[in-house]
Amino acid sequence: MVQFKRPQKTIAAPVTVSGFGFWSGLDVSLQFKPAPENTGIVFRRTDIPNSPVVDAKIVNRVSGPRRTTLVKDGCSFEMVEHVLSALAGLQIDNCEILSDRAEMPGMDGSSLPFIDALVKVGIVQQSAVREVTYVTESVRIGDNRSWIQVEPSDNNRFELCYQLDYPTCPSVGQQMFSSTFSLDGYRSSIAPARTFVLKNEADQLLRQGLGARVTYNDILIFDNNGPIGNKLRFSDECARHKVLDMIGDFSLLGTDIIGKFTAFKSGHRLNSQVVFELLRQAGLATTDQQRVSA
């Protein structure tokens, strides 16, 4: 199969985004900086001596609840999926991200604030080409309760569909959102979709000492009547946000992707297993990597 390879991209100038971490409640500042071609996406901790670096690669992902975390040599970056999704959504391949905390700022629970900042400073093409990974085999990852179907794309595109089902919360209920990736489509239809949680889940997190700074204005918190103290941007915003997460998590592959992905009630864990499956199909997955995905 002939692969179309586009030029790699980075940003034209540094830009800073500040907020607070939803889990920790701590103020955090991110500075996005241009990076040379073939650098990839790298995170750097400025609050730790020698400013250690962690590459945004699947081998650095560790398992954890409700978010994607990267760890290398004891240095961690938490809730990176919305940042990664914004970069992938703009096809920014090379970028250094300086952070003064472990947890990324939650902003409004979507990728839109990061998109706005990155677009404002501009995106530039580089000389090297971006590699492409093609899905070559059909496989289903997961079980009857939650799964992701991975298939070759008949359209030679990056296609995503998420099927969401919350039978215990009628205001969320069943939703489905499908998208064939494009830069304009991502910015208008996916990036604004915010993270969400049920009211009883939020109460449980508060009892655990997590999310104490988060208000109803910051994310979508649902009871049986709908989001409390907030309004939806899309009727299927929850399903759209799941697609946003998929794009961010899949970017840990480090290449563009051509394939069709249909998800049912899946999350970050299955997203990471899809990345390992793509590495396997490309002949790049090692035994150690397969163990990490479990």
N, C-alpha and C positions, 0 to 999 in steps of 0.2 A: 504494500500500500504506500502510495506517495504521501509524504507528510508535508503539510504546509507549515512553515516555520516563520513566525513574525519576528521583527526586531525586538530585542529586549528593551525595557524601559526603566527609567528612574525618575525622581522628581527633580525639578529645576533648582530648588533652593530649600534650605531648612524651614521647617514650620513646627510650631509647638501647639499641643492640645492639652488642656488641663481639666481635671475634674476630681472625682473621688471614687474609690473602689466600692462596688456594691456590697461585697462580702466583708471587707475589713473596715470600711468607713473612713479610710485614711486618704488624705489629699495626695494626688499623684500628678506628675507632669511628664508628658511624653514629648520628645523632640524627634521628629522624622528628618533624616538627613539623606542627601543623595549618596549613592554608592556606586563603585565601578561595576562594569558588566561582569557577569558570572559570580557576583558576590552572593546573590540570593537575599532573603530577608533575615536580618540578624538583630537580636535584642541585646542591649548592653545596660547593665546596672550601674548607674552613676553613684549610688549610695553605698557601694561596697568597695573596699580597697582593691585597686588594680582594675576596677570596672570590668568584671568578667562578662563574657559574651556567650550567648546561646543561639545556635542556628535554629531557624523555624523549619525543622525537619522532623519527620515522623519518629525517628529513632530517639528523639529527645522528649517525646510525649510520655507523660505518666498518667495512670488512671486516677480519676477523682470525680466527685459528684457534681453534675450540673454545669461543668465548664471544662475548657481545655487548658491544660497546664504543661509547660515545657520546663524541664530540669536538666542541668548538666553540671557535674562536679559540685553539687550542692547549691547551685545558683538557680532560682526559679523565677518564672514569669507565669502569672495566673490570669485566666479569663482572656486569653489572647484571640479567641475566635472572631470577635467583632472587628478587631484591628486587622487581622489576616484577611477577613472577608472583604473589607474595604480595599486593601491593596490588590487582592486578586480580582475584585470587581472592576478596578481601574487598569488592570493588567500592568501593575507596577511590580517588576521582578526583582529589582535590586534596591534595597533601602536599609539603612541602619536606624534603629529605634532606640533612643536613649531614655531610660526610665529611672526615676528616683524611688520607686517602690516595686514590690513584687507584683502587685495586682494592677491591671490596666484600668484606666478610668471608665466607669460605666456609661457616662454621659446620659443620653436619653434612652439607653437600652438597645439602640440600633447602631448601624454603621454609618449613618448619615453625617454626624459631626466630623468623623474622620475623613469621609469623602469630601465634604465641603472644604476642609483645611487643605487637603492634598491638591484638589482641583485649583484652589486659589493660587498656589505657588507655581503650578504648571507641571506638566509631565513631558519628558524628553526621550526621544529614541536613542538607542545606542547601537554600536556596530555589530555586536554579537547577536546570534539568533536564539530565540527561546525554544527549548526542546519540547516535544509533544509526546505524550503517552496515549496510545490507543487501547481501548478495551477490545480484546480479541476473543474472549470467551464469555458466555452467559453463565452467571452463577448467582445464587441467593445466599446472602450472609445473614445469620440470625436464626430465629425460630418462629413458631406460629404466633407468638405474642408481639414480636417486633422484628423487622427484617429490612434489608436493602437488596433489591434486585439490580444486578450489574449486567449490562448488555452492550454489544456493539451498537453504534449509532448508524441507522440507515441514512441519516441526513449529513453524516460527517460533522456533527456538531457536539457541543457539550449540553446535554439535556438533563433536566432535573424535575422530578415530581415528588411531592410529599403528601401523604395521606395521614391526616391527624384524626384521632378519635378519643374524646374525653366523655365517656358515657355518664360519669358521676357529676359532670358540670355542664348542664344544658346550654349555658351561655357561650361556652367554647364549642362543645359538641363535635360534629364531624366537619372537617374542612379538607379541601384539596387544592393545591396550587402547583401549576406546572410552568416551566420556563425553559426556553432555549436561550442559552447565554448570549447576551450582547452587552456592550458597554452602556448604551442608552437604556436598555431594559433593566439592567442591574440598578442603575442610579435612580430610576423612577419607580420601579416596581418591587425591588427587594431591599435595597439599602435602608429605606425609611421604616421597615418593619421592626417593631420593638420586642424585646424579650418579655416573657409573661410567666406568671406563676398563679396558682390557685390560692385563695385566701387562707385555707387551712394549712397549705404548705408554707406560706409566708409566716403564719403564726408559729409554726413549728421551728422555722429558722430563727425567728426572734428569740424563742425560748432557748435556743442553742447559742445565743449571743452573736448571731450573724445578721447582717443587713439592717442594723439598728438605725442607720442614717437614711435609708431608702424611704421615700414617701410615695404616695399614690400617684404623684406627678412624674416620678422618675421612671417607672416601668408600668406594665399592665398587670394589675392584680385583680383577678376575677373572683366574684361570688356568683351565685346562680342567676343574678340579674344582669351581669356584664362587668366590664372593668369599673372598679370603684374610683370615683373622682377623676376619671380620665375618659377620653373619647378615642375610638378606633380610627386609624388612618385608612384601613382597608377592612372590609367585612371578614376577610380570611387572613387577617394580619398574623395570627399565630402560625398558620401553615407557611406563610411567606418567611417568617423569621426562622423557621426550621430549615428552609432552603438557604437562607443567609448563613446559618451555621454550617450547613453542608459545604458550601463554597469555601468558607474559612478553613474548615478542618481538612478538606480535600487538598487545599493549597500546600499542606505539609508534604505532599509528594514532590514539590519543587519543579514541576513542569506544567504546561498546559495539558488539558485532558480532552480527548474526544471519546464520547461514550454516552450511554443512556442510563440514568440512575433513578429508580423508583423506590421510594422509602415508605414504610408503614410503621408509625409509632416508634421510630428509631431515634437515637441521640448520639452524643459525642463518641461513645464507646464503639458503636457499630460504624460510625463515620471513619474512625481510625482503622478499623479492620478492613474497610474498603480500600484504604490507601495501601495497606499491606498486600491486599489481593491484586491491586494494580502493579505493585512491585513484583509480585510473583509472576503475573502474566508477562511482564517485561523481562523476566529472568534475572531480577535484581534483588529479590528478597533472600535473606540468609536465615538460617535456623534461629539465630539469636533474635532477629527482627520478628520472626513469627511468634516467638515466645512473648515478646514485649506487647504484641497486639492482643493477647488473650485477656 
